Amino acid sequence: MRYRGLKQPTDESRLADWMFEDHDFPKHSASYDEISRYLEWNVPFVEAVQVFDKLWDDYLVNS
C-alpha cells in the first residue's frame, strides 16, 4: 500500500489505489494464489496482473 496516492500515478499506484477502494479485495490475504485469482477475475486495467507479479516478487526478495 506504500504506492497509494502518488501525485504522478504509476501502474503500481493505480493498482494500490484500486485495491484500497475495492471493498471485496482480499486485503488481509497472504496467499499469492488467492490475490492473483481475484485480480484475474476483476482486473482493473490490462497490466494489473503483471504489476502485481512484479510487486509480489519484490516483496518476497525484501522480506
Buried (B, 14 or more C-beta within 10 A) or exposed (E): EEBBEEEEEEBBBBBBBBBBEEEEBBEEEEEBEEBBEBBEEEEBEEEBBEBBEEBEEEEEEEE
